[in-house]
Amino acid sequence: EVQLQASGGGLVQAGGSLSLSCAASGFTDDDYAIGWFRTAPGKEREGVSCIRRSDFSTYYTDSVKGRFTMSSDNAKNTIYLQMNSLKPEDTAVYYCAAVIVISSVPIDRGCIVALEGFGSWGQGTLVTVSS
């Protein structure tokens, strides 16, 4: 089973930037999708973005498009989430998760659904955006 650990959270002012990392281990020869999720105070968990390791295809939820960028360094087994133009509503605990995927399937909202249902999860990191 894949093990993951998110890090890089902190306090930042609105309009600022923050980069999160997800250190992973235990990948097999299968193809994987890794996703970032967040849980804001008083809200349900939300899928933020997803990337496939084999071809770096990505998906972003509408609220972060153009502001967040997800990338993967496969040699280091580390996945990143670069967050720019942060807003107070981005305040949340951010988690990363991984799931085995078929390489030919498009990376879209279905990636989030697959991760929620079958993913391996790491501990989260808190991001606080002050206004």
C-alpha positions as CSV (number, residue, x, y, z in Angstrom):
1,E,0.0,0.0,0.0
2,V,1.2,3.5,-0.9
3,Q,2.1,5.7,2.1
4,L,1.9,9.5,1.8
5,Q,2.8,12.4,3.9
6,A,1.8,16.0,3.1
7,S,3.8,19.0,4.3
8,G,4.4,22.6,3.6
9,G,1.4,24.2,5.1
10,G,1.5,27.4,7.0
11,L,0.1,30.9,7.4
12,V,0.1,33.2,4.4
13,Q,-1.7,36.5,3.6
14,A,-4.3,36.7,0.9
15,G,-2.7,37.1,-2.5
16,G,0.4,35.2,-1.4
17,S,1.7,31.8,-2.4
18,L,2.5,28.5,-0.8
19,S,3.9,25.2,-2.0
20,L,2.8,21.9,-0.6
21,S,4.6,18.6,-0.9
22,C,3.4,15.0,-0.8
23,A,6.1,12.5,-0.1
24,A,5.1,9.0,-1.2
25,S,6.4,5.5,-0.9
26,G,5.3,2.0,-1.8
27,F,4.5,2.5,-5.5
28,T,4.4,-0.6,-7.6
29,D,4.8,-0.9,-11.4
30,D,1.2,0.1,-11.8
31,D,0.2,3.6,-12.9
32,Y,-1.1,5.9,-10.2
33,A,-3.1,9.0,-9.9
34,I,-2.3,11.3,-7.0
35,G,-4.8,13.9,-5.8
36,W,-4.9,16.8,-3.4
37,F,-8.0,17.3,-1.3
38,R,-8.9,19.8,1.3
39,T,-11.3,20.1,4.3
40,A,-12.2,23.6,5.3
41,P,-13.6,24.4,8.7
42,G,-17.3,23.4,8.8
43,K,-17.3,22.1,5.2
44,E,-17.1,18.7,3.5
45,R,-13.9,17.4,2.0
46,E,-13.3,18.8,-1.5
47,G,-11.2,17.3,-4.3
48,V,-8.8,20.0,-5.5
49,S,-6.6,18.4,-8.2
50,C,-5.3,15.2,-9.6
51,I,-2.2,14.1,-11.6
52,R,-1.3,10.8,-13.3
53,R,2.3,9.7,-12.8
54,S,2.8,8.2,-16.2
55,D,2.0,11.2,-18.4
56,F,1.5,14.1,-15.9
57,S,-2.1,14.7,-17.1
58,T,-3.9,16.9,-14.6
59,Y,-7.3,17.9,-13.4
60,Y,-8.3,20.9,-11.3
61,T,-11.5,21.8,-9.7
62,D,-13.0,25.1,-11.0
63,S,-12.3,27.1,-7.9
64,V,-8.5,26.7,-8.2
65,K,-8.0,26.7,-11.9
66,G,-5.4,29.3,-13.0
67,R,-4.1,29.6,-9.4
68,F,-3.0,26.1,-8.4
69,T,-0.5,24.0,-10.3
70,M,0.1,20.3,-9.5
71,S,3.3,18.5,-10.5
72,S,5.1,15.3,-9.9
73,D,8.8,14.4,-9.5
74,N,8.6,10.7,-10.1
75,A,12.3,10.2,-9.4
76,K,11.8,11.6,-5.9
77,N,8.3,10.1,-5.4
78,T,7.1,13.6,-4.5
79,I,4.1,15.4,-5.7
80,Y,3.7,19.2,-5.4
81,L,0.9,21.7,-5.2
82,Q,1.9,25.2,-6.0
83,M,-0.7,27.6,-4.8
84,N,-0.7,31.2,-6.0
85,S,-3.1,34.1,-5.4
86,L,-4.4,32.5,-2.3
87,K,-7.7,33.5,-0.9
88,P,-9.1,33.2,2.7
89,E,-11.5,30.5,1.3
90,D,-8.5,28.4,0.5
91,T,-8.0,27.9,4.3
92,A,-8.2,24.2,5.0
93,V,-6.3,21.1,5.9
94,Y,-4.8,19.7,2.7
95,Y,-4.4,16.0,2.1
96,C,-2.8,13.9,-0.6
97,A,-4.1,10.5,-1.8
98,A,-3.1,7.9,-4.3
99,V,-4.9,5.3,-6.3
100,I,-4.0,2.8,-9.1
101,V,-5.4,3.9,-12.5
102,I,-5.6,2.7,-16.0
103,S,-3.1,4.7,-18.2
104,S,-5.6,5.2,-21.0
105,V,-8.4,6.7,-19.0
106,P,-8.6,10.5,-19.1
107,I,-7.8,12.4,-15.9
108,D,-10.9,14.3,-15.0
109,R,-13.4,14.5,-12.2
110,G,-13.5,10.7,-12.2
111,C,-10.0,10.8,-10.8
112,I,-11.3,12.5,-7.7
113,V,-14.1,10.0,-7.4
114,A,-11.7,7.1,-7.7
115,L,-9.4,8.5,-5.0
116,E,-12.3,9.1,-2.6
117,G,-13.5,5.6,-3.0
118,F,-10.3,3.6,-3.2
119,G,-7.4,5.8,-2.4
120,S,-4.6,5.5,0.1
121,W,-4.5,8.7,2.2
122,G,-1.8,10.6,4.1
123,Q,-2.0,13.0,7.0
124,G,-2.9,16.5,6.2
125,T,-1.1,19.9,6.4
126,L,-2.9,23.0,7.5
127,V,-3.0,26.1,5.2
128,T,-4.3,29.3,6.7
129,V,-4.9,32.3,4.5
130,S,-5.4,35.6,6.3
131,S,-7.4,38.5,4.9
